Amino acid sequence: MRGAIVTGGSRGIGRAIALELGRLGYAVVVNYVRQADAGHDVAGQINAAGGMALAVQGDVGVAEDRTRLVRAALDRFGRLDLLVNNAGITSPGRKDLLEATEEGWDRVFATNLKGPFFLAQLAANEMIRLIRAKTIPNGKIINVSSISGYAVSTNRADYCMTKAAMGTMTVLLAQRLADEGIRVFEVCPGVIESDMTAPVKEKYDRLIAEGLWPIRRWGQPEDVARAVAAIVLDYFPFSTGQRIDVDGGFHIRTL
């Protein structure tokens, strides 16, 4: 049974990914920050279905918590084959960029960029050790980004910048880790129905009706989970550093 860590795994996209990985036979560390009941519920569903999972509290922006996540996977599963960097927060208060605060910036960058980068570094070093010891055959890192990395919102400048940087982080890791047997992917969701988008539901309902993206519906967390499944099932064996859009066609430029 391969081992995985899913950050932000208690809700939304992360929850769907964790459940899908459990269905595919992965043992899953379900990371949460504050919603303990939700984290344990996801882990409980995986265990009840005959899989293996545990919920682990941790803020990816904190070094000690990142270490705890990796140690939990290694201690419980004896291996770590997959890291899904999914945890992320939106810009606090959605302030105009001329009113954005350093406090908000630091919080968003710690969760959305610093945390994923250093967790990937930590996980990659453990994967390299396990690959060389022939404990695992290879490793994968999947970074969950956003269309906000290239479709800007001036009231979420910090969020947009972290998601743009995640794309560069992905190709950097892919280049560095290819010879080590670790492949790295970016999954780029569009507008996904979740608690993060709930405050702007009316806006997106209107944009969907107007055809801002070709497939006229809300994206669902399960849509993103299926893209992750395609990667872990090795449907892309000759790919790394690839961005996979799960956005209903939003990325298509139309005149």
VEXDREN-443002 format. One record per residue: x, y, z of N, C-alpha, C, O in turn; residue number from 1. Coordinates in steps of 0.1 Angstrom, whole numbers, plus 5000, padded with zeros to 4 digits. Each point is the difference from the previous one (the first is absolute). Layout:
   n_px   n_py   n_pz   ca_px   ca_py   ca_pz   c_px   c_py   c_pz   o_px   o_py   o_pz     i
      X      Y      Z       X       Y       Z      X      Y      Z      X      Y      Z   NUM
...
END
This chain:
   n_px   n_py   n_pz   ca_px   ca_py   ca_pz   c_px   c_py   c_pz   o_px   o_py   o_pz     i
   5008   4988   5000    4992    5012    5000   5009   5012   5000   5008   5003   5009     1
   4991   5005   4981    5008    5012    4999   4995   5011   5009   4988   5001   5004     2
   5021   5008   5000    4997    5010    5010   4999   5014   4994   5008   5003   4991     3
   4982   5005   5014    4998    5013    4994   4997   5010   5012   4995   4997   5010     4
   5009   5016   4987    4996    5011    5009   4992   5009   4991   5004   5004   4989     5
   4984   5000   5016    4992    5010    4994   4998   5012   5009   4993   4998   5010     6
   5013   5013   4987    4998    5012    5009   4987   5006   4997   4995   5000   4989     7
   4999   5006   5022    4987    5006    4998   4990   4989   4996   4991   5003   4992     8
   5010   4985   5014    4992    4989    4996   4987   4998   5007   4993   4991   4997     9
   5003   5019   5011    4988    4998    5008   4987   5006   4993   4989   4997   5004    10
   5013   5011   4985    4989    5006    4994   5002   5003   4985   5012   5000   4995    11
   4978   5002   4998    5001    5005    4986   5008   4991   4991   4998   4988   5000    12
   5011   5018   4992    5008    4992    4991   5009   4990   5007   5000   4988   4995    13
   5006   5015   5016    5008    4991    5007   4993   4988   5005   5005   4989   5000    14
   4983   5013   5005    4991    4989    5004   4998   4990   4989   5001   4988   5002    15
   4995   5018   4986    4997    4991    4989   5012   4992   4996   4999   4989   4996    16
   5013   5018   5004    5012    4993    4996   5004   4989   5010   5003   4989   4996    17
   4996   5014   5017    5003    4990    5010   4991   4987   4998   5005   4989   5001    18
   4982   5014   4997    4991    4989    4999   5003   4992   4987   4999   4987   5000    19
   5004   5020   4989    5003    4993    4988   5013   4991   5001   5001   4989   4996    20
   5009   5017   5011    5012    4992    5002   4998   4988   5009   5005   4989   4998    21
   4986   5012   5012    4996    4989    5008   4994   4989   4992   5002   4988   5001    22
   4989   5016   4990    4993    4991    4991   5010   4993   4991   4998   4988   4996    23
   5013   5019   5000    5010    4994    4991   5010   4991   5008   5010   4995   4994    24
   4988   5004   5019    5009    4991    5008   5012   5007   5007   5009   4993   5005    25
   4991   5020   4995    5010    5007    5007   4997   5001   5015   4989   5002   5004    26
   5021   4997   5004    4999    5004    5014   5003   5015   5001   5009   5005   4994    27
   4982   5002   5013    4999    5015    4998   5002   5007   5014   4992   4997   5009    28
   5017   5012   4992    5000    5010    5011   4991   5011   4995   5003   5007   4991    29
   4986   4995   5017    4991    5011    4997   5003   5011   5009   4998   5000   5012    30
   5008   5011   4982    5004    5011    5008   4989   5010   5002   4992   5003   4990    31
   5007   5003   5022    4991    5011    5002   5006   5010   5009   5010   4996   5007    32
   4985   5016   4994    5006    5010    5009   4991   5002   5012   5004   4998   5011    33
   4983   5005   4987    4991    5003    5011   4988   4990   5001   4995   4997   5011    34
   5001   4998   4978    4987    4992    4999   5003   4985   5003   5000   4992   4991    35
   5003   5006   5022    5003    4986    5004   4989   4990   4996   5003   4989   4995    36
   4985   5015   5008    4989    4990    4997   4999   4997   4985   4998   4988   4997    37
   5004   5022   4995    5000    4997    4985   5012   4992   4996   4998   4990   4992    38
   5013   5012   5014    5012    4992    4996   4998   4986   5004   5004   4990   4993    39
   4991   5007   5019    4998    4987    5005   4989   4993   4993   5000   4988   4998    40
   4990   5020   4997    4989    4994    4992   5006   4994   4987   4996   4989   4996    41
   5012   5019   4997    5006    4995    4988   5008   4987   5002   4999   4991   4993    42
   5010   5010   5017    5008    4988    5003   4991   4988   5004   5003   4989   4996    43
   4986   5014   5011    4991    4989    5004   4993   4994   4988   4998   4988   5000    44
   4999   5020   4991    4993    4994    4988   5010   4991   4992   4996   4990   4995    45
   5016   5014   5004    5010    4992    4993   5002   4987   5008   5000   4989   4994    46
   5001   5012   5019    5002    4987    5008   4988   4991   5000   5001   4988   4999    47
   4987   5018   5001    4988    4992    5000   4998   4993   4987   4994   4989   4999    48
   5012   5016   4990    4999    4994    4987   5011   4989   4998   5001   4994   4989    49
   5007   5004   5021    5010    4989    5000   5014   5006   4997   5010   4992   4998    50
   4991   5021   5001    5013    5006    4997   5008   5003   5013   4997   4995   5011    51
   5013   5014   4988    5007    5004    5012   5003   5015   4999   5004   5005   4990    52
   4992   5002   5021    5002    5015    5000   5001   5004   5014   4995   4994   5010    53
   5011   5018   4992    5000    5006    5013   5000   5015   4998   5006   5006   4991    54
   4987   5001   5018    4999    5015    4999   5011   5006   5009   5002   4996   5011    55
   5005   5013   4983    5011    5007    5007   4999   5015   5000   4999   5006   4989    56
   5001   5000   5022    4999    5015    5001   5013   5006   4996   5011   4994   5004    57
   4989   5017   4989    5012    5006    4997   4998   5012   4990   4992   5000   4991    58
   5015   5011   5012    5000    5012    4991   5013   4999   4991   5011   5000   5005    59
   4987   4998   4982    5011    4998    4991   5010   5012   5000   5011   4999   4996    60
   4984   5013   5009    5009    5011    5001   5010   4999   5012   5009   5009   5001    61
   4990   4981   5007    5008    4998    5012   5009   4988   4998   4995   4989   4997    62
   5018   5013   5005    5010    4990    4997   4998   4987   5008   5000   4989   4995    63
   4997   5013   5018    4998    4988    5009   4988   4992   4995   5000   4988   5001    64
   4990   5019   4995    4988    4993    4995   5002   4992   4987   4995   4989   4998    65
   5013   5017   4993    5003    4993    4988   5008   4987   5003   4997   4989   4995    66
   5012   5012   5015    5008    4988    5004   4990   4990   5006   5002   4988   4997    67
   4989   5016   5011    4990    4991    5006   4992   4992   4989   4997   4988   5002    68
   4999   5019   4988    4993    4993    4989   5008   4989   4993   4995   4989   4998    69
   5017   5014   4999    5008    4990    4994   5003   4989   5009   5000   4988   4996    70
   5003   5015   5017    5003    4989    5009   4988   4991   5003   5001   4988   5001    71
   4987   5018   4998    4988    4992    5002   4999   4990   4989   4996   4988   5003    72
   5006   5016   4985    4999    4991    4988   5011   4989   5002   4996   4988   4998    73
   5016   5015   5005    5010    4990    5001   4998   4991   5012   5003   4988   4998    74
   4993   5017   5013    4998    4992    5012   4989   4990   4998   5000   4989   5004    75
   4989   5016   4990    4988    4992    4999   5000   4991   4988   4996   4988   5001    76
   5009   5017   4988    4999    4992    4987   5013   4994   4996   5001   4991   4992    77
   5010   5014   5014    5013    4995    4996   5006   5005   4987   5010   4995   4995    78
   4982   5014   4999    5004    5005    4986   4993   5013   4997   4990   5003   5006    79
   5015   5004   4984    4993    5012    4995   5003   5001   4985   5011   5002   4996    80
   4978   4995   4997    5001    5000    4985   4995   5012   4993   5003   5003   4989    81
   4988   5005   5018    4993    5011    4994   4997   5011   5010   4996   4998   5011    82
   5007   5014   4984    4996    5012    5008   4991   5008   4991   5003   5003   4988    83
   4985   5001   5017    4991    5009    4993   5000   5013   5008   4994   5001   5011    84
   5012   5009   4984    5001    5013    5006   4987   5008   4996   4999   5006   4990    85
   4990   4992   5018    4987    5006    4997   4997   5011   5009   4992   5009   4996    86
   5013   4992   5016    4996    5010    5010   5002   5014   4995   5010   5003   4994    87
   4980   5005   5008    5001    5014    4995   4989   5008   5006   4989   4995   5003    88
   5014   5018   4998    4990    5010    5005   4999   5011   4991   5009   5003   4992    89
   4979   5003   5007    4998    5012    4992   5005   5013   5007   5003   4999   5012    90
   4997   5012   4981    5005    5012    5006   4991   5005   5011   4988   5002   4998    91
   5017   5000   5014    4991    5004    5011   4993   5013   4997   5006   5011   4997    92
   4981   4989   5004    4992    5012    4998   4999   5004   4985   4993   5010   4997    93
   5014   4983   4994    5000    5003    4986   5001   5015   4998   4992   5007   4993    94
   5019   4999   5012    5002    5014    5000   5006   5004   4986   5008   4992   4994    95
   4989   5020   5002    5006    5006    4988   5015   5000   5002   5005   5002   5011    96
   5003   4996   4978    5015    4999    5002   5006   5013   5005   5011   4999   5006    97
   4982   5012   4993    5005    5013    5006   4997   5000   5015   5005   5009   5007    98
   4987   4982   4998    4997    5000    5014   5005   4987   5007   4997   4998   5012    99
   5009   4993   4981    5005    4987    5005   5010   5003   5011   5007   5010   5000   100
   4993   4981   5010    5009    5001    5011   5011   4990   5000   4999   4989   4994   101
   5012   5014   5013    5011    4991    5001   4996   4988   5008   5005   4989   4997   102
   4987   5012   5013    4995    4989    5008   4993   4990   4991   5002   4988   5001   103
   4989   5017   4990    4993    4991    4991   5009   4993   4990   4999   4988   4998   104
   5010   5020   4997    5010    4995    4990   5008   4988   5007   5001   4990   4994   105
   5004   5013   5018    5008    4990    5006   4992   4987   5003   5005   4989   4998   106
   4983   5012   5005    4991    4989    5003   4998   4992   4987   5001   4987   5001   107
   4995   5020   4989    4997    4993    4987   5013   4993   4994   4999   4989   4996   108
   5012   5018   5004    5012    4995    4995   5005   4988   5008   5006   4990   4995   109
   4993   5010   5018    5004    4989    5009   4992   4988   4997   5006   4989   4999   110
   4981   5012   4999    4992    4988    4998   5000   4995   4985   5001   4988   4998   111
   4999   5022   4993    4999    4996    4986   5012   4998   4992   5000   4993   4990   112
   5012   5012   5015    5012    4998    4993   5012   4995   5008   5006   4990   4997   113
   4997   5017   5014    5011    4996    5008   4998   4985   5006   5008   4992   4999   114
   4980   5006   5006    4996    4987    5005   5001   4989   4990   5007   4990   5002   115
   4987   5011   4986    5001    4990    4990   5014   4998   4995   5004   4988   4998   116
   5004   5022   5001    5013    4999    4995   5009   4991   5010   5006   4991   4996   117
   4994   5013   5016    5008    4993    5010   4995   4987   5004   5007   4991   5004   118
   4980   5007   4994    4994    4986    5002   5004   4991   4989   5004   4989   5002   119
   4996   5017   4985    5005    4992    4989   5015   4997   5001   5004   4989   4997   120
   5003   5020   5008    5015    4997    5003   5002   4989   5009   5008   4991   4998   121
   4984   5010   5013    5001    4989    5011   4995   4987   4995   5007   4990   5002   122
   4982   5010   4991    4995    4987    4994   5009   4994   4990   5002   4988   4999   123
   5003   5021   4992    5009    4995    4989   5013   4994   5006   5004   4989   4995   124
   5001   5016   5015    5012    4994    5006   4997   4987   5006   5008   4990   4999   125
   4980   5008   5007    4996    4987    5006   4998   4990   4988   5004   4989   5001   126
   4989   5016   4989    4998    4991    4988   5013   4995   4994   5001   4989   4996   127
   5008   5020   5003    5013    4996    4994   5007   4989   5009   5005   4990   4994   128
   4994   5012   5019    5006    4990    5009   4993   4987   4998   5006   4989   4999   129
   4980   5011   5000    4992    4988    4999   5002   4993   4986   5001   4988   4999   130
   5001   5020   4991    5002    4995    4986   5014   4993   5000   5001   4989   4995   131
   5009   5017   5011    5014    4994    5000   5000   4988   5008   5008   4990   4998   132
   4983   5009   5012    5000    4988    5009   4991   4989   4994   4998   4990   5005   133
   4996   5014   4983    4990    4991    4993   4988   4997   5008   4994   4989   4998   134
   5002   5020   5011    4988    4999    5007   4988   5004   4992   4989   4995   5001   135
   5013   5015   4991    4990    5005    4990   5006   5000   4986   5012   5002   4999   136
   4980   4996   4991    5006    5000    4986   5002   5014   4995   5009   5002   4992   137
   4983   5007   5012    5001    5014    4995   4992   5009   5009   4994   4996   5009   138
   5006   5017   4988    4992    5009    5007   4993   5010   4992   5004   5003   4988   139
   4986   5004   5017    4992    5010    4993   4997   5012   5009   4997   4997   5012   140
   5003   5015   4983    4996    5012    5007   4990   5007   4991   5002   5002   4988   141
   4986   5001   5018    4990    5007    4992   4997   5013   5007   4996   5000   5012   142
   5005   5011   4981    4997    5013    5006   4987   5005   4994   4998   5001   4988   143
   4993   5002   5021    4987    5005    4996   5000   5015   5000   5002   5007   5010   144
   4997   4999   4978    5002    5014    4998   4986   5006   4998   4990   4997   5007   145
   5009   5012   4983    4987    5007    4997   5001   5008   4988   5011   5005   4996   146
   4978   4997   4997    5000    5010    4988   5003   5014   5005   5003   5008   4992   147
   4996   4994   5021    5004    5014    5005   5015   5002   4998   5005   5011   5003   148
   5003   4979   4994    5014    5002    4997   5002   5008   4987   5011   5005   4998   149
   4979   4995   4993    5002    5008    4988   4987   5009   4997   5001   5009   4991   150
   4988   4989   5016    4988    5008    4998   4999   5009   5013   4996   4995   5010   151
   5009   5017   4989    5002    5008    5012   4987   5005   5006   4991   5003   4993   152
   5009   4999   5020    4990    5007    5008   5007   5010   5008   5008   4996   5009   153
   4989   5016   4989    5008    5011    5007   4996   5001   5015   5007   5007   5007   154
   4983   4986   4997    4997    4999    5014   5005   4987   5007   4997   4997   5011   155
   5012   4996   4982    5006    4988    5005   5014   4999   4995   5004   4989   4995   156
   5004   5022   5006    5013    5000    4993   5009   4989   5006   5007   4993   4993   157
   4993   5006   5020    5009    4990    5007   4997   4986   4995   5009   4992   4998   158
   4978   5005   5002    4995    4987    4996   5005   4997   4985   5005   4989   4998   159
   4992   5020   4994    5004    4999    4985   5015   4997   4999   5004   4992   4992   160
   5004   5016   5015    5015    4999    4999   5005   4986   5005   5009   4994   4994   161
   4985   5001   5017    5004    4987    5005   4997   4989   4990   5008   4991   4998   162
   4980   5010   4995    4996    4990    4991   5008   5000   4987   5003   4990   4994   163
   5001   5022   5002    5009    5002    4988   5014   4993   5004   5005   4993   4991   164
   5000   5010   5021    5013    4995    5004   4999   4985   5001   5010   4993   4998   165
   4979   5001   5005    4999    4985    5002   5003   4994   4986   5005   4989   5000   166
   4991   5017   4989    5003    4994    4987   5015   5000   4998   5005   4989   4995   167
   5002   5021   5008    5015    5000    4999   5006   4990   5010   5009   4993   4996   168
   4985   5006   5016    5005    4990    5009   4999   4986   4995   5009   4992   5002   169
   4980   5005   4991    4998    4987    4994   5011   4996   4990   5005   4989   5001   170
   4998   5020   4990    5010    4997    4989   5014   4999   5006   5008   4992   4996   171
   4994   5016   5014    5013    5000    5007   5002   4986   5007   5010   4993   4998   172
   4980   5003   5009    5001    4987    5006   5000   4988   4990   5007   4991   5002   173
   4985   5011   4987    5000    4989    4990   5014   4998   4994   5005   4989   4998   174
   5002   5023   4999    5013    4999    4994   5010   4994   5010   5008   4991   4996   175
   4992   5013   5016    5010    4996    5010   4998   4985   5004   5009   4993   5002   176
   4978   5002   4998    4997    4987    5006   4999   4989   4990   4998   4988   5003   177
   5002   5015   4984    4998    4990    4990   5010   4989   5001   4996   4988   4999   178
   5016   5015   5002    5011    4989    5001   4999   4992   5013   5005   4989   5001   179
   4987   5016   5009    4999    4993    5012   4987   4991   5000   4998   4993   5009   180
   4995   5007   4980    4988    4991    4999   4988   5006   5005   4990   4993   5004   181
   5010   5021   4998    4988    5006    5005   4994   5010   4989   5008   5008   4995   182
   4980   4990   5002    4993    5009    4990   4991   5010   5007   4994   4997   5010   183
   5005   5015   4984    4993    5011    5007   4990   5006   4990   5003   5002   4988   184
   4984   5000   5017    4990    5005    4992   4993   5012   5007   5000   5001   5012   185
   4994   5007   4979    4991    5011    5005   4986   4997   4995   4998   4999   4988   186
   4993   5001   5022    4985    4999    4996   4994   5013   5002   5001   5006   5012   187
   4993   5000   4978    4996    5014    5000   4984   5000   5000   4995   5000   4989   188
   4999   5001   5022    4985    5001    5000   4995   5014   4996   5007   5010   5001   189
   4981   4989   4993    4993    5013    4997   4991   5003   5012   5004   4999   5011   190
   4984   5006   4986    4991    5004    5010   4993   4987   5005   4992   4994   4993   191
   5011   5002   5019    4996    4988    5007   4990   5003   5011   5003   5009   5008   192
   4986   4984   4992    4990    5003    5011   5005   4995   5013   5002   4988   5002   193
   5001   5021   5007    5005    4996    5013   4998   5012   5010   4994   5010   4996   194
   5010   4988   5016    4998    5011    5010   5008   5012   4997   4996   5011   5004   195
   5015   4988   4988    5008    5011    4996   4993   5009   4990   5001   5012   5001   196
   4991   4982   4990    4993    5007    4990   4986   5004   5004   4993   5008   4993   197
   5002   4987   5018    4986    5002    5005   4997   5015   5001   4989   5004   4997   198
   5020   5005   5008    4997    5014    5002   4998   5007   4986   4994   5011   5000   199
   5010   4983   4989    4999    5007    4987   4991   4991   4991   5002   5001   4988   200
   4990   4991   5017    4992    4991    4992   4991   5007   4990   4999   4996   4989   201
   4995   5015   5015    4991    5008    4991   5008   5005   4988   4995   4999   4989   202
   5017   5006   5013    5008    5005    4990   5003   4989   4990   4999   5002   4988   203
   5005   4986   5017    5004    4989    4991   4988   4994   4993   5001   4995   4989   204
   4988   5005   5018    4988    4995    4993   4997   5008   4988   4997   4995   4989   205
   5005   5018   5012    4997    5009    4988   5011   4998   4989   4996   4999   4988   206
   5016   4999   5016    5011    4998    4990   4998   4987   4993   5003   4999   4988   207
   4993   4991   5019    4997    4987    4994   4989   5001   4990   5001   4995   4988   208
   4988   5012   5015    4989    5002    4991   5004   5008   4988   4995   4998   4989   209
   5015   5011   5013    5005    5008    4988   5010   4993   4992   5004   5005   4989   210
   5000   4983   5015    5009    4992    4992   5015   5004   5001   5007   4999   4990   211
   4997   5006   5022    5014    5004    5001   5009   4988   4998   5012   5002   4995   212
   4984   4986   5008    5007    4988    4996   4991   4991   4992   4988   4999   5003   213
   5017   4993   4988    4992    4992    4991   4990   4990   5006   4989   4999   4996   214
   5016   4994   5014    4992    4990    5007   4992   5008   5011   5005   5003   5010   215
   4982   4999   4987    4993    5010    5009   4994   4993   5012   4988   4997   5001   216
   5021   5001   5008    4996    4995    5014   5011   5003   5009   5012   5003   4997   217
   4985   4996   5016    5010    5001    5011   5009   4987   4999   4995   4989   4997   218
   5018   5013   5005    5009    4989    5002   4997   4994   5014   4996   5007   5009   219
   5006   4980   4992    4998    4993    5013   5013   4995   5005   5009   4997   4992   220
   4993   5002   5021    5012    4994    5006   5004   4987   4994   5012   4997   4998   221
   4978   4995   4999    5003    4987    4994   5006   5001   4986   5007   4991   4996   222
   4990   5020   4997    5007    5002    4987   5015   5001   5001   5008   4994   4992   223
   4996   5013   5019    5014    5001    5002   5006   4987   5005   5011   4996   4997   224
   4982   4997   5012    5004    4987    5005   5003   4990   4989   5009   4992   5000   225
   4982   5009   4989    5002    4990    4989   5013   5004   4992   5007   4990   4995   226
   4997   5022   5004    5012    5004    4994   5012   4994   5008   5010   4995   4994   227
   4989   5007   5019    5011    4994    5009   5000   4985   4998   5011   4994   4999   228
   4978   4999   5000    4999    4986    4998   5007   4996   4987   5008   4990   5000   229
   4990   5018   4989    5007    4996    4988   5015   5001   5001   5007   4992   4994   230
   4998   5017   5014    5014    5001    5002   5006   4989   5008   5009   4993   4996   231
   4984   5003   5015    5005    4990    5008   4999   4986   4994   5007   4991   5003   232
   4983   5008   4988    4999    4987    4993   5010   4999   4988   4999   4990   4992   233
   5009   5020   5007    5011    5000    4989   4994   5000   4986   5005   4993   4991   234
   4985   5015   5007    4995    5002    4987   5008   5009   4992   4998   5002   4988   235
   5012   5005   5019    5009    5009    4993   5015   4996   5003   5007   5007   5007   236
   4997   4981   4988    5013    4995    5005   5012   5007   4994   5011   4999   5005   237
   4987   5009   4984    5011    5007    4994   4998   5015   5001   5004   5008   4992   238
   4990   4996   5020    4998    5014    5003   5005   5003   5013   4999   4992   5010   239
   5006   5021   4992    5003    5006    5013   5000   5015   4998   5003   5005   4989   240
   4994   5002   5021    5000    5014    4999   4987   5006   4993   5000   5011   4997   241
   4991   4980   5000    4988    5003    4992   4990   5007   5009   4997   4996   5011   242
   4996   5014   4983    4988    5006    5006   4988   4994   4994   4998   4999   4988   243
   4993   4995   5020    4988    4994    4996   4988   5010   5004   4998   5001   5012   244
   4996   5005   4978    4989    5009    5003   4987   4992   5003   4996   4991   4992   245
   4997   5013   5019    4987    4994    5003   4991   5012   5002   4996   5004   5011   246
   5000   5003   4978    4994    5013    5001   4989   5002   4990   4995   5011   4998   247
   4999   4978   4997    4989    5002    4991   5003   5007   4987   4992   5004   4992   248
   5022   4997   5005    5004    5007    4988   5003   5015   5001   5001   5007   4991   249
   4999   4997   5022    5002    5014    5003   5013   5006   4993   5001   5011   4996   250
   5009   4980   5003    5013    5005    4995   5000   5003   4985   5009   5005   4994   251
   4980   4991   4999    4999    5002    4985   4998   5015   4998   4990   5006   5005   252
   5018   5000   4987    4998    5014    4996   4991   5001   4988   5002   4993   4990   253
   4987   5015   5011    4990    5000    4990   4998   5015   4995   4998   5009   5008   254
   5001   4993   4979    4997    5013    4994   4985   5000   4997   4995   5011   4995   255
END
